Amino acid sequence: MKTWKKVVLGISLISVFLGGGLAIWGYSHGALTDLQNQPKNDLDFVKKEVNDFNRMDIKSNSYNILIKTGNVSKATITYYQKRKIQLTLL
């Protein structure tokens, strides 16, 4: 076997055993239990059908906004909200 093949094989075997060892260590320390007992997301999914609008004002610190176009009869706004936000359609 050539030298570079031995190096690649050695690195891959070390990576496999290291990954397996880390998985066993995480499982033994309760990582799976922590994931199962994780609290549910407190965001609510809101979907509103609205009449035509020209402008939207959102009063918030930051939002990821995605605007899609399509052949629909009514405009629809969907978002996740954690608390009541002030949304104005003009």
Backbone as ProteinMPNN parsed JSONL, in Angstrom:
{"seq_chain_A": "MKTWKKVVLGISLISVFLGGGLAIWGYSHGALTDLQNQPKNDLDFVKKEVNDFNRMDIKSNSYNILIKTGNVSKATITYYQKRKIQLTLL", "coords_chain_A": {"N_chain_A": [[0.847, -1.168, 0.0], [0.491, 2.236, -0.748], [2.075, 5.176, 0.619], [0.435, 7.508, 0.916], [-2.105, 6.414, 0.834], [-2.116, 4.938, 3.168], [-1.994, 6.982, 5.037], [-4.434, 8.346, 4.567], [-6.247, 6.264, 5.141], [-5.606, 5.824, 7.832], [-6.315, 8.321, 8.996], [-9.069, 8.332, 8.438], [-9.959, 6.076, 9.89], [-9.309, 6.854, 12.509], [-11.025, 9.073, 12.713], [-13.556, 7.833, 12.516], [-13.596, 6.18, 14.822], [-13.252, 8.136, 16.79], [-15.583, 9.694, 16.405], [-17.541, 7.747, 17.01], [-16.87, 7.254, 19.674], [-17.394, 9.78, 20.819], [-20.165, 9.896, 20.387], [-21.08, 7.779, 22.003], [-20.201, 8.726, 24.487], [-21.752, 11.089, 24.706], [-24.338, 9.997, 24.74], [-24.203, 8.52, 27.091], [-24.092, 10.513, 28.968], [-26.606, 11.548, 29.054], [-27.631, 12.969, 26.86], [-29.54, 12.275, 24.943], [-31.853, 12.048, 26.477], [-32.09, 14.683, 27.338], [-32.661, 15.945, 24.909], [-35.156, 14.823, 24.332], [-36.707, 15.816, 26.404], [-36.802, 18.478, 25.945], [-38.152, 21.756, 25.999], [-41.188, 22.645, 24.317], [-41.508, 24.611, 21.348], [-42.301, 27.992, 21.762], [-43.496, 29.575, 19.883], [-46.155, 30.769, 17.914], [-47.883, 29.84, 14.978], [-49.21, 31.926, 12.627], [-51.742, 32.619, 10.329], [-53.129, 34.711, 8.003], [-55.728, 35.821, 5.918], [-55.976, 38.471, 3.707], [-57.3, 41.519, 2.301], [-56.408, 43.246, -0.736], [-53.345, 45.054, -0.485], [-51.06, 47.806, -0.21], [-48.848, 48.46, 1.27], [-46.856, 47.424, 4.058], [-46.403, 47.718, 7.472], [-44.227, 46.799, 9.945], [-43.639, 46.685, 13.283], [-40.955, 46.002, 14.904], [-37.905, 44.547, 16.228], [-36.345, 42.809, 14.599], [-36.986, 40.853, 11.719], [-37.267, 38.02, 9.635], [-38.046, 38.276, 6.38], [-39.954, 37.084, 3.729], [-41.049, 37.428, 0.546], [-43.423, 36.257, -1.606], [-44.712, 35.603, -4.847], [-47.671, 34.775, -6.664], [-50.335, 33.04, -8.395], [-53.038, 33.792, -7.036], [-56.229, 34.255, -5.41], [-56.686, 35.767, -3.104], [-54.622, 37.709, -0.965], [-52.23, 36.372, 1.305], [-50.906, 36.34, 4.539], [-48.396, 34.95, 6.417], [-46.871, 34.133, 9.477], [-44.692, 33.699, 12.309], [-45.361, 34.164, 15.722], [-44.336, 35.319, 18.872], [-45.192, 36.899, 20.868], [-47.774, 39.348, 21.123], [-47.656, 41.275, 18.259], [-47.351, 44.389, 16.563], [-48.954, 44.837, 13.708], [-49.564, 46.425, 10.753], [-51.559, 46.878, 7.994], [-51.686, 48.682, 5.068]], "CA_chain_A": [[0.0, 0.0, 0.0], [1.291, 3.453, -0.849], [2.115, 5.975, 1.842], [-0.706, 8.416, 1.022], [-3.281, 5.6, 1.142], [-2.028, 4.609, 4.589], [-2.328, 8.199, 5.784], [-5.876, 8.57, 4.427], [-6.909, 5.197, 5.883], [-5.396, 6.09, 9.26], [-7.132, 9.476, 9.386], [-10.485, 7.954, 8.406], [-10.232, 5.18, 11.017], [-9.293, 7.67, 13.727], [-12.248, 9.882, 12.709], [-14.697, 6.958, 12.803], [-13.559, 5.791, 16.232], [-13.469, 9.337, 17.59], [-17.01, 10.007, 16.313], [-18.278, 6.75, 17.786], [-16.607, 7.505, 21.092], [-18.144, 10.975, 21.225], [-21.589, 9.547, 20.424], [-21.305, 6.971, 23.21], [-20.03, 9.606, 25.636], [-22.924, 11.959, 24.782], [-25.488, 9.186, 25.144], [-24.057, 8.129, 28.494], [-24.29, 11.691, 29.808], [-28.006, 11.96, 29.03], [-27.954, 13.903, 25.779], [-30.789, 11.864, 24.309], [-32.926, 12.404, 27.403], [-32.236, 16.136, 27.289], [-33.341, 16.302, 23.665], [-36.556, 14.411, 24.415], [-37.39, 16.645, 27.398], [-36.636, 19.874, 25.571], [-39.46, 22.412, 25.952], [-41.744, 22.901, 22.991], [-41.336, 25.961, 20.841], [-43.394, 28.841, 22.21], [-43.943, 30.425, 18.791], [-47.419, 30.396, 17.29], [-47.96, 30.066, 13.542], [-50.394, 32.734, 12.338], [-52.013, 32.755, 8.899], [-54.237, 35.645, 7.807], [-56.088, 36.219, 4.553], [-56.253, 39.907, 3.723], [-57.611, 42.147, 1.02], [-55.223, 43.827, -1.364], [-52.689, 46.107, 0.277], [-49.928, 48.415, -0.904], [-47.705, 48.638, 2.149], [-46.95, 46.71, 5.32], [-45.524, 48.263, 8.509], [-44.003, 45.864, 11.04], [-42.87, 47.326, 14.341], [-40.203, 44.966, 15.605], [-36.455, 44.71, 16.111], [-35.855, 42.109, 13.41], [-37.829, 39.818, 11.139], [-36.895, 37.467, 8.341], [-39.212, 38.507, 5.53], [-39.913, 36.433, 2.426], [-42.199, 37.842, -0.256], [-43.626, 35.347, -2.73], [-45.809, 35.956, -5.739], [-48.337, 33.604, -7.221], [-51.659, 33.243, -8.96], [-53.99, 33.537, -5.957], [-57.336, 35.208, -5.406], [-56.528, 36.652, -1.953], [-53.282, 37.744, -0.383], [-52.122, 35.668, 2.577], [-49.729, 36.66, 5.336], [-48.11, 33.928, 7.423], [-45.713, 34.468, 10.296], [-44.638, 33.14, 13.656], [-45.341, 35.226, 16.713], [-44.094, 34.911, 20.249], [-46.085, 37.745, 21.645], [-48.547, 40.195, 20.223], [-46.889, 42.278, 17.537], [-48.179, 45.399, 15.94], [-48.871, 44.669, 12.261], [-50.505, 47.33, 10.118], [-51.639, 46.776, 6.538], [-52.25, 49.919, 4.522]], "C_chain_A": [[0.9, 1.241, 0.0], [1.143, 4.277, 0.431], [0.878, 6.858, 1.987], [-1.987, 7.644, 1.313], [-3.293, 5.215, 2.618], [-2.423, 5.803, 5.45], [-3.832, 8.447, 5.747], [-6.65, 7.524, 5.217], [-6.778, 5.414, 7.387], [-6.257, 7.233, 9.761], [-8.608, 9.101, 9.417], [-10.834, 7.021, 9.562], [-10.245, 5.931, 12.345], [-10.57, 8.495, 13.827], [-13.469, 9.044, 13.058], [-14.725, 6.586, 14.277], [-13.782, 6.983, 17.157], [-14.944, 9.74, 17.57], [-17.86, 9.03, 17.1], [-18.092, 6.939, 19.275], [-17.352, 8.721, 21.605], [-19.641, 10.703, 21.298], [-21.914, 8.734, 21.671], [-21.182, 7.833, 24.46], [-21.251, 10.527, 25.807], [-24.159, 11.211, 25.232], [-25.404, 8.829, 26.624], [-24.261, 9.304, 29.444], [-25.693, 12.274, 29.675], [-28.383, 12.908, 27.923], [-29.273, 13.55, 25.114], [-31.981, 12.228, 25.18], [-33.162, 13.906, 27.397], [-32.955, 16.581, 26.023], [-34.819, 15.947, 23.718], [-37.339, 15.297, 25.369], [-37.261, 18.131, 27.114], [-38.009, 20.535, 25.485], [-39.897, 22.684, 24.515], [-41.543, 24.367, 22.625], [-42.541, 26.802, 21.236], [-43.861, 29.819, 21.134], [-45.238, 29.883, 18.206], [-47.367, 30.735, 15.808], [-49.277, 30.775, 13.257], [-50.532, 32.858, 10.83], [-53.253, 33.625, 8.747], [-54.461, 35.856, 6.319], [-56.519, 37.673, 4.605], [-56.668, 40.36, 2.331], [-56.325, 42.719, 0.442], [-54.652, 44.941, -0.49], [-51.476, 46.588, -0.506], [-48.665, 48.449, -0.054], [-47.944, 47.879, 3.446], [-45.944, 47.324, 6.291], [-45.437, 47.254, 9.646], [-43.131, 46.563, 12.066], [-42.216, 46.236, 15.181], [-38.72, 45.23, 15.421], [-35.915, 44.035, 14.863], [-36.838, 41.031, 12.998], [-37.174, 39.308, 9.871], [-38.133, 37.553, 7.469], [-38.975, 37.85, 4.182], [-41.189, 36.815, 1.696], [-42.278, 36.926, -1.46], [-44.79, 35.848, -3.568], [-46.42, 34.675, -6.284], [-49.704, 33.98, -7.75], [-52.691, 32.844, -7.906], [-55.078, 34.592, -5.996], [-57.233, 36.195, -4.246], [-55.098, 36.58, -1.448], [-53.303, 37.064, 0.981], [-50.822, 36.065, 3.252], [-49.569, 35.556, 6.369], [-46.849, 34.325, 8.167], [-45.805, 33.727, 11.623], [-44.615, 34.296, 14.637], [-45.147, 34.642, 18.1], [-44.999, 35.69, 21.184], [-46.846, 38.602, 20.648], [-47.64, 41.231, 19.576], [-47.864, 43.263, 16.913], [-47.957, 45.322, 14.438], [-49.951, 45.521, 11.628], [-50.427, 47.148, 8.611], [-52.32, 48.021, 6.016], [-52.524, 49.771, 3.056]], "O_chain_A": [[1.934, 1.276, 0.667], [0.208, 4.09, 1.21], [0.323, 6.95, 3.082], [-2.876, 8.173, 1.98], [-4.351, 5.171, 3.245], [-3.103, 5.652, 6.466], [-4.441, 8.727, 6.78], [-7.617, 7.864, 5.899], [-7.738, 5.21, 8.131], [-6.864, 7.136, 10.828], [-9.327, 9.51, 10.328], [-11.902, 7.16, 10.158], [-11.09, 5.675, 13.202], [-11.144, 8.611, 14.91], [-14.33, 9.492, 13.815], [-15.774, 6.669, 14.914], [-14.432, 6.851, 18.195], [-15.499, 10.092, 18.611], [-18.799, 9.436, 17.785], [-19.038, 6.802, 20.05], [-17.889, 8.697, 22.712], [-20.318, 11.225, 22.183], [-22.926, 8.984, 22.325], [-21.972, 7.688, 25.393], [-21.728, 10.72, 26.925], [-24.946, 11.73, 26.023], [-26.414, 8.835, 27.327], [-24.575, 9.097, 30.617], [-25.942, 13.387, 30.141], [-29.391, 13.604, 28.044], [-30.045, 14.441, 24.759], [-33.01, 12.669, 24.67], [-34.307, 14.355, 27.445], [-33.774, 17.499, 26.066], [-35.651, 16.692, 23.201], [-38.533, 15.509, 25.159], [-37.584, 18.955, 27.969], [-38.942, 19.936, 24.952], [-39.076, 22.919, 23.628], [-41.425, 25.235, 23.49], [-43.682, 26.371, 21.064], [-44.551, 30.791, 21.442], [-45.391, 28.674, 18.026], [-46.866, 31.793, 15.425], [-50.343, 30.271, 13.611], [-49.564, 33.163, 10.133], [-54.307, 33.312, 9.299], [-53.515, 36.046, 5.556], [-57.33, 38.06, 5.447], [-56.424, 39.684, 1.332], [-55.274, 42.671, 1.081], [-55.395, 45.677, 0.161], [-50.937, 45.872, -1.351], [-47.551, 48.464, -0.579], [-49.083, 47.71, 3.88], [-44.761, 47.437, 5.968], [-46.452, 46.893, 10.241], [-42.016, 46.985, 11.759], [-42.846, 45.634, 16.051], [-38.319, 46.029, 14.575], [-35.11, 44.624, 14.141], [-37.447, 40.376, 13.844], [-36.589, 40.084, 9.116], [-39.163, 36.961, 7.792], [-37.926, 38.035, 3.566], [-42.289, 36.55, 2.181], [-41.331, 36.822, -2.24], [-45.734, 36.444, -3.05], [-45.768, 33.633, -6.353], [-50.167, 35.106, -7.57], [-53.16, 31.706, -7.883], [-54.888, 35.681, -6.539], [-57.649, 37.346, -4.384], [-54.453, 35.532, -1.496], [-54.281, 37.171, 1.721], [-49.77, 36.121, 2.617], [-50.503, 35.26, 7.115], [-45.88, 34.793, 7.569], [-46.855, 33.206, 11.998], [-43.93, 35.294, 14.413], [-45.72, 33.61, 18.448], [-45.499, 35.16, 22.176], [-46.566, 38.565, 19.449], [-46.94, 41.973, 20.265], [-49.052, 42.98, 16.763], [-46.893, 45.698, 13.946], [-51.132, 45.355, 11.934], [-49.351, 47.254, 8.021], [-53.408, 48.377, 6.468], [-53.003, 50.709, 2.419]]}, "name": "protein", "num_of_chains": 1, "seq": "MKTWKKVVLGISLISVFLGGGLAIWGYSHGALTDLQNQPKNDLDFVKKEVNDFNRMDIKSNSYNILIKTGNVSKATITYYQKRKIQLTLL"}
